[in-house]
Amino acid sequence: MFFHLGLDTVSLEGEPFSYNIAEGDVVTGGQEIGRVDWKKVEDAGLKKTSMLVFTNMTMGKQVSFSINQAIKSAGELVGHAEFI
């Protein structure tokens, strides 16, 4: 799975991002994986649009994904994915 935060944020050279995990780590539900300073993204004139991309479908032939679009606070559930 690939999670991309913001559009064209690569131009910020990592500045607004901090991470609690490293490549190859296994994460569990509810674990904080990182933070983004959205004000820095907005100040750079960039969009906060984010994408979740499933890159490895060997886990199942389909994925069912539901998302709660309400504004969330840190630690709140954003959505649920199920591989079928």
C-alpha positions in Angstrom: 0.0 0.0 0.0 1.2 3.5 -0.8 -0.1 6.6 0.9 0.7 10.0 -0.7 0.0 13.1 1.3 -0.6 16.3 -0.7 0.0 17.1 -4.3 3.5 18.1 -5.5 4.7 18.0 -1.9 7.9 16.4 -3.1 9.0 20.0 -4.0 9.1 20.7 -0.2 11.9 18.1 0.1 10.4 16.4 3.1 10.1 19.6 5.2 6.5 19.3 6.5 6.7 15.5 7.2 8.0 13.5 10.2 7.8 9.7 10.5 7.6 7.2 13.3 8.2 4.2 11.1 10.9 3.1 8.6 10.7 1.2 5.3 9.9 -2.5 5.9 8.2 -1.9 9.3 5.0 -3.7 10.0 2.3 -1.4 11.4 -0.9 -2.2 13.3 -4.3 -0.5 13.3 -4.3 2.6 15.3 -0.5 3.1 15.2 0.6 6.6 14.4 2.9 6.4 11.3 3.8 10.0 11.0 2.7 13.6 11.0 2.4 16.4 8.4 2.4 20.1 9.0 -0.5 21.1 6.7 0.2 24.8 7.3 3.6 24.5 5.5 1.9 22.7 2.6 -0.8 25.4 2.3 1.9 28.2 2.7 3.7 26.7 -0.3 0.5 27.0 -2.3 0.1 23.2 -2.6 -3.0 21.1 -2.3 -3.7 18.8 0.6 -5.3 16.2 -1.6 -4.0 12.7 -0.5 -4.1 9.3 -2.1 -4.2 5.8 -0.8 -2.9 3.3 -3.5 -3.0 -0.5 -3.2 0.1 -1.7 -5.0 0.1 -5.4 -4.1 -3.1 -7.3 -4.7 -1.7 -10.7 -3.9 -3.6 -10.4 -0.6 -6.9 -10.8 -2.4 -8.6 -10.2 -5.7 -10.7 -7.3 -4.5 -10.5 -4.6 -1.8 -13.5 -3.2 -0.1 -12.8 0.3 1.3 -15.0 2.6 3.3 -14.1 6.1 4.4 -15.6 8.5 6.9 -15.2 11.9 5.3 -15.9 13.9 8.5 -13.1 16.0 9.9 -10.9 13.9 12.1 -8.7 14.4 15.1 -5.5 12.6 15.7 -6.1 8.9 16.6 -9.6 8.8 15.1 -10.5 6.1 12.5 -10.5 7.4 9.0 -11.7 4.3 7.1 -11.6 0.6 6.8 -10.1 -1.7 4.1 -10.9 -5.4 3.7 -9.1 -7.6 1.2 -11.4 -10.3 -0.3 
